[in-house]
């Protein structure tokens, strides 16, 4: 076995760390869903948008903005399909939001598992993975899940600070990953947050 110098081992560890972090990097970031230019979706050839629900579309009281409804309506007029992909166990809330926004839904999605992504995408065999975008507010569920499934990802800021305890625990680690993401020169142009 070849004897490696200490500097070579440290260099290898840094490469592994950087490659692991990329699993959690979104392709784009925006302040909120309504800020995403429809021209960007058109330019990128997006035909199906999967959206997280809690803290991405709605606040902790189940409210969403009028601008969100308008944004979805305008995107649908351009032929883009939408699907709520939520980890929520409350079908009642997901169903209500889905109905009000005029989109389909899948709850108990178990993101970052590929299961929910696969189930939804099986409904659209005519759409290729490169034509699908996942929008969410969490790196460890929405973005990692979308990246694992091989689709494009877009991170938005969470709507409000009130969250379930599991999400609160993950946020400090997410901040570390995002700091690395924002330092990368090639990501600066894609960041609108």
C-alpha positions in Angstrom: 0.0 0.0 0.0 1.3 3.4 -1.0 2.2 5.8 1.8 0.5 9.1 1.4 1.7 12.3 2.9 -0.5 14.1 5.4 -1.2 16.9 2.9 -2.5 14.5 0.3 -4.9 12.9 2.8 -6.3 16.3 3.9 -6.7 17.3 0.2 -8.7 14.1 -0.4 -10.9 14.8 2.7 -11.7 18.3 1.3 -12.7 16.9 -2.1 -15.0 14.4 -0.5 -16.6 17.1 1.7 -17.2 19.3 -1.3 -18.7 16.5 -3.4 -21.0 15.6 -0.5 -22.2 19.2 -0.1 -23.1 19.3 -3.8 -25.9 16.8 -3.1 -27.7 19.6 -1.2 -27.0 22.4 -3.6 -30.1 23.8 -5.5 -29.7 24.8 -9.1 -31.4 28.2 -8.4 -32.5 30.2 -5.3 -35.2 32.8 -5.1 -36.8 34.7 -2.2 -40.3 33.2 -2.8 -42.1 31.1 -5.4 -43.9 34.2 -6.9 -40.5 35.8 -7.7 -39.5 33.0 -10.1 -39.6 34.4 -13.6 -41.8 32.4 -15.9 -39.3 33.2 -18.6 -36.7 31.2 -16.6 -39.0 28.1 -16.6 -39.6 28.5 -20.3 -35.9 29.0 -21.1 -35.0 25.9 -19.0 -37.8 23.8 -20.8 -39.7 23.1 -17.5 -43.0 21.3 -18.1 -43.7 20.0 -14.6 -43.2 21.9 -11.3 -43.2 19.9 -8.1 -43.8 22.1 -5.0 -43.3 21.5 -1.3 -46.2 22.9 0.6 -45.4 23.9 4.2 -43.3 27.1 4.4 -42.9 27.0 0.7 -46.4 27.7 -0.5 -48.2 28.3 2.8 -47.4 29.8 6.3 -48.0 28.0 9.6 -51.7 29.0 9.5 -52.3 27.5 6.1 -52.4 30.9 4.2 -50.8 31.7 0.9 -50.5 35.0 -1.1 -52.7 36.1 -3.9 -49.6 36.6 -5.9 -48.9 32.8 -5.6 -52.3 32.0 -7.0 -51.8 34.4 -9.9 -48.2 33.1 -10.6 -49.5 29.5 -10.8 -52.4 30.6 -13.0 -50.1 32.4 -15.4 -47.6 29.5 -15.5 -50.5 27.0 -16.2 -51.6 29.3 -19.1 -48.1 28.7 -20.6 -48.6 24.9 -20.4 -46.7 24.2 -17.2 -48.2 21.5 -14.9 -48.0 21.6 -11.1 -48.0 19.0 -8.4 -47.8 19.5 -4.6 -45.3 17.0 -3.2 -45.6 17.2 0.6 -44.2 15.3 3.5 -47.3 16.4 5.5 -49.4 13.7 7.2 -52.5 15.9 7.0 -54.3 15.1 3.8 -57.0 17.6 4.7 -54.6 20.6 4.5 -52.8 19.4 1.4 -56.1 18.6 -0.3 -57.5 22.1 0.5 -54.5 23.9 -0.8 -54.4 21.7 -3.8 -58.0 22.4 -4.6 -57.7 26.2 -4.0 -54.6 26.5 -6.3 -56.0 24.1 -8.9 -53.1 21.6 -8.8 -52.7 17.9 -8.0 -51.1 16.6 -4.8 -49.2 13.8 -3.2 -48.9 13.8 0.6 -46.8 11.6 2.9 -44.1 11.8 0.2 -41.2 10.9 2.5 -38.8 13.3 0.9 -35.8 12.9 0.4 -36.8 9.4 -0.6 -37.3 8.9 -4.4 -40.7 7.2 -3.7 -42.9 10.3 -3.9 -41.0 11.7 -6.8 -41.3 8.5 -8.7 -45.0 8.1 -7.9 -45.8 11.6 -9.2 -43.6 11.4 -12.3 -45.1 8.1 -13.3 -48.3 10.1 -14.0 -46.4 12.1 -16.6 -44.5 9.5 -18.8 -44.3 12.1 -21.6 -42.2 14.4 -19.4 -38.4 13.8 -19.1 -36.6 14.4 -15.8 -34.7 17.3 -17.3 -38.1 19.1 -17.8 -39.1 18.8 -14.1 -38.3 21.3 -11.3 -38.7 20.8 -7.6 -39.3 23.9 -5.5 -38.9 23.8 -1.8 -37.6 25.6 1.3 -35.5 22.8 2.8 -32.2 21.4 1.7 -32.5 18.0 3.4 -35.9 17.1 2.0 -36.8 19.1 -1.1 -33.5 19.9 -2.6 -31.7 16.7 -1.7 -34.7 14.6 -2.7 -35.0 16.3 -6.1 -31.2 16.0 -6.7 -31.3 12.3 -5.8 -34.1 11.7 -8.2 -32.2 13.5 -10.9 -34.5 16.5 -11.5 -33.7 20.3 -11.2 -34.1 22.0 -7.9 -34.9 25.5 -6.7 -34.7 26.7 -3.2 -36.9 29.5 -1.8 -36.7 31.1 1.7 -39.1 29.7 4.2 -42.2 31.8 4.6 -41.9 32.2 8.4 -39.7 31.2 11.3 -42.3 29.0 13.0 -41.6 25.3 12.1 -41.8 21.8 13.4 -38.9 20.9 15.7 -37.3 18.5 13.2 -37.0 21.4 10.7 -35.6 23.7 13.3 -32.9 21.3 14.2 -31.7 21.0 10.6 -31.6 24.8 9.9 -28.2 25.5 11.4 -26.6 22.7 9.2 -28.4 24.1 6.2 -26.9 27.5 6.8 -23.4 26.0 6.7 -24.1 24.2 3.4 -25.7 27.4 1.9 -22.6 29.4 3.0 -20.5 27.0 0.9 -23.0 27.2 -1.9 -23.1 31.0 -2.1 -19.2 31.2 -2.0 -19.0 29.3 -5.3 -18.6 31.8 -8.1 -20.7 29.8 -10.6 -23.7 30.0 -8.2 -23.8 33.8 -7.7 -25.7 34.4 -10.9 -28.3 31.8 -10.0 -29.0 33.3 -6.5 -31.8 35.7 -6.3 -32.2 35.6 -2.5 
